[in-house]
Amino acid sequence: MSTSQKICLVTGASRGIGKGIALALCKAGHKVYITGRTKVATKKSPVAMDTTAAEINKVSISSGGQCIPIICDHADDESTKNVFETIVKENNGRLDILVNNAYAAVNALLESNSKKFWEKDLSIWNASHNVGLRSHYVCSVYASKIMVPKQQGLIVNISSFGGLEYAWFANDIAYGVGKAALDRLGNDMAHELKKHNVCCVTLWPGTVRTELVGNNPGFENGETPEFSGRCVLAISENLNKIFRNYL
């Protein structure tokens, strides 16, 4: 392993923004673990971990980057813990970058988009917050246990401007509340981590042309998923400058 190669984890990366981030990091030569719930594609779940990893590895081979899929249900803390234990075991205790991206409510939001909050099933709240807010906290706890002793690391939380104003594109109050809470989570984690030379930032992608929503009104001219990955890459390559300004 090259000394410049970073060990990364991108959660919920079988498609969409997570896949784009994993792709950008791999193309830059990094070793990237990705998580998702589906290993092999089926008619019901056409996007699967093995397929995504193979696609990313195909275009990253010249850079030395590597994409490694791990099946994980981030609603299950034990499953999440196993991911970090695997990474630690395979990389001599290293984890340089964590990108918290997993989010379980996309389909639920699309299906209920025409309804107001009082017309939606109460399960929409947990769909937005269990995997998407709580799971980000859990992953950050495990990542910090690895990064803090080594006095280095980067945690990126994928949030949204929907935490600042009404999220018209989601048409969902639970979504906006979850993103606002995620922004606060990142801010407070950064406060405690900065003394240990670990950087925590929150990234707000714009409207993104993902596989699920790329053809919807308002998304036609949106960002590519890989654009967020380039942002994460730029942050990781300029941590010293960030810390000089931050501290």
C-alpha positions in Angstrom: 0.0 0.0 0.0 1.3 3.4 -0.9 1.9 5.8 2.0 -0.2 8.4 0.2 -3.1 6.0 -0.3 -5.9 6.7 2.1 -8.2 4.1 3.7 -11.8 5.3 3.2 -15.3 4.2 4.1 -18.4 5.5 2.2 -21.6 4.3 3.7 -24.7 3.6 1.5 -22.6 3.7 -1.7 -24.2 1.2 -4.1 -25.7 4.1 -6.0 -26.3 7.8 -6.1 -24.1 10.3 -4.2 -22.3 7.6 -2.3 -21.3 5.8 -5.4 -20.1 9.1 -6.9 -17.9 9.8 -3.9 -16.5 6.3 -3.9 -15.7 6.6 -7.6 -13.8 9.9 -7.1 -11.8 8.6 -4.2 -10.9 5.4 -6.0 -9.9 7.3 -9.2 -7.5 9.3 -7.0 -5.8 6.0 -6.0 -7.4 5.4 -2.6 -8.7 2.2 -1.0 -12.4 2.6 -0.5 -14.8 0.4 1.4 -18.4 0.8 0.5 -21.5 -0.5 2.3 -25.0 -1.5 1.2 -27.6 -4.1 1.8 -27.7 -5.9 -1.5 -24.8 -8.0 -2.6 -26.0 -9.4 -6.0 -28.4 -7.6 -8.3 -32.0 -8.9 -8.8 -35.0 -7.6 -10.6 -36.3 -6.2 -7.4 -32.9 -4.6 -6.5 -31.1 -3.9 -9.8 -28.3 -1.9 -8.1 -26.0 -4.1 -5.9 -22.7 -3.9 -4.2 -20.8 -6.3 -6.3 -21.9 -4.5 -9.5 -21.0 -1.1 -8.2 -17.6 -2.2 -7.0 -16.8 -3.8 -10.3 -17.8 -0.7 -12.2 -15.6 1.5 -10.0 -12.6 -0.9 -10.0 -12.7 -1.0 -13.8 -12.1 2.7 -14.2 -9.8 3.0 -11.2 -7.3 0.3 -12.0 -4.7 2.6 -13.6 -4.6 4.8 -10.5 -4.1 2.0 -8.0 -7.5 2.7 -6.4 -9.5 -0.2 -5.0 -13.2 -0.5 -4.2 -14.2 -3.2 -1.6 -17.9 -3.9 -0.9 -19.1 -4.9 2.5 -22.7 -5.9 3.1 -24.2 -3.8 6.0 -27.6 -2.8 7.3 -26.9 0.4 9.1 -30.1 0.1 11.1 -28.2 -2.7 12.9 -25.5 -1.5 15.2 -23.8 -4.9 15.3 -23.6 -5.0 11.5 -22.1 -1.5 11.5 -19.6 -2.5 14.2 -18.5 -5.4 12.0 -17.7 -3.1 9.1 -15.2 -1.1 11.2 -13.7 -4.2 12.7 -13.1 -5.6 9.2 -11.4 -2.3 8.1 -9.2 -2.2 11.1 -8.2 -5.8 10.7 -7.3 -5.5 7.0 -5.5 -2.2 7.3 -3.3 -2.3 10.4 -5.7 -0.2 12.4 -6.1 2.6 9.9 -9.1 4.5 8.7 -8.4 7.9 7.2 -11.8 9.0 5.8 -15.4 8.3 6.8 -18.2 9.6 4.6 -21.6 9.2 6.3 -24.0 8.9 3.3 -26.3 6.0 4.0 -30.0 7.1 3.9 -32.9 4.7 3.9 -35.9 7.0 3.2 -35.4 7.8 -0.5 -38.1 5.5 -1.8 -40.5 6.4 1.0 -40.1 10.1 0.2 -40.7 9.5 -3.5 -43.8 7.4 -2.8 -45.3 10.0 -0.4 -44.1 13.2 -2.2 -47.6 14.4 -3.0 -48.8 14.2 0.6 -48.5 16.6 3.5 -46.9 15.5 6.8 -50.2 14.7 8.5 -51.3 12.5 5.5 -48.1 10.4 5.6 -47.6 7.2 7.6 -45.8 7.8 10.9 -43.1 5.4 9.7 -41.7 8.2 7.5 -40.1 9.7 10.6 -38.0 6.7 11.5 -37.2 6.1 7.8 -35.5 9.5 7.7 -33.8 9.4 11.1 -32.7 5.8 11.8 -30.5 5.4 8.8 -29.5 8.9 7.9 -29.0 10.5 11.3 -28.7 8.0 14.1 -26.6 5.7 11.9 -24.2 8.6 11.1 -23.7 9.1 14.8 -23.0 5.4 15.3 -20.5 5.3 12.4 -18.8 8.5 13.7 -18.4 6.9 17.1 -16.6 3.9 15.7 -14.5 6.0 13.3 -13.4 8.3 16.1 -12.2 5.4 18.2 -9.8 4.6 15.3 -8.9 8.2 14.3 -8.4 9.9 17.7 -5.5 7.7 18.9 -3.7 8.2 15.6 -4.4 12.0 15.8 -5.6 12.2 12.2 -8.7 11.6 10.1 -11.6 13.2 8.3 -15.3 12.6 8.8 -17.7 14.0 6.2 -21.5 14.0 6.8 -23.6 14.3 3.7 -26.4 16.7 4.5 -28.5 19.2 2.5 -29.6 22.8 2.3 -33.0 21.2 3.2 -31.8 21.5 6.8 -31.7 25.3 6.5 -35.0 25.9 4.6 -38.1 24.0 3.5 -36.9 21.1 1.4 -39.1 21.5 -1.7 -37.5 18.7 -3.5 -38.3 16.2 -0.7 -41.6 17.7 0.4 -41.1 16.2 3.8 -40.7 17.7 7.2 -39.0 14.7 8.7 -36.3 15.0 6.0 -35.6 18.6 6.8 -35.6 18.1 10.5 -33.1 15.2 10.1 -30.8 17.3 8.0 -30.9 20.2 10.4 -30.0 17.8 13.2 -27.2 16.3 11.1 -25.7 19.7 10.6 -25.7 20.3 14.4 -24.3 16.8 14.9 -21.3 17.6 12.6 -20.7 21.0 14.2 -20.6 19.5 17.7 -18.5 16.5 16.7 -16.0 18.9 15.1 -15.8 20.9 18.4 -14.7 17.8 20.3 -12.5 16.3 17.6 -10.5 19.3 16.6 -8.2 18.9 19.7 -7.3 15.5 18.3 -6.4 16.7 14.8 -9.5 15.0 13.4 -11.6 17.1 11.0 -15.4 16.8 10.8 -17.3 18.7 8.1 -20.8 18.7 6.7 -21.2 18.7 2.9 -24.3 20.1 1.2 -24.6 18.8 -2.4 -26.9 20.8 -4.6 -29.6 19.1 -6.7 -27.9 15.9 -7.9 -28.8 13.8 -10.9 -28.9 10.4 -9.2 -30.3 7.3 -10.8 -33.6 7.6 -8.9 -34.4 11.3 -9.4 -32.3 12.5 -12.3 -35.2 12.8 -14.6 -37.5 14.6 -12.2 -38.4 18.3 -12.7 -35.7 20.5 -11.1 -32.9 17.9 -11.4 -32.2 18.0 -15.1 -29.3 20.4 -14.8 -28.1 19.2 -11.4 -24.7 18.0 -10.3 -23.3 14.6 -11.1 -22.8 12.3 -8.1 -19.1 12.3 -8.7 -19.0 16.1 -8.1 -19.5 15.5 -4.4 -16.7 13.0 -4.5 -14.4 15.6 -5.9 -15.3 17.9 -3.1 -14.5 15.3 -0.5 -11.2 14.6 -2.2 -10.3 18.3 -2.2 -11.1 18.6 1.5 -9.0 15.5 2.3 -6.0 16.9 0.3 -6.1 20.3 2.1 -6.6 19.3 5.7 -3.6 21.1 7.0 -4.8 24.3 5.5 -8.3 23.7 6.9 -6.9 23.1 10.4 -4.7 26.3 10.2 -7.8 28.4 9.6 -10.0 26.4 11.9 -7.9 26.3 15.0 
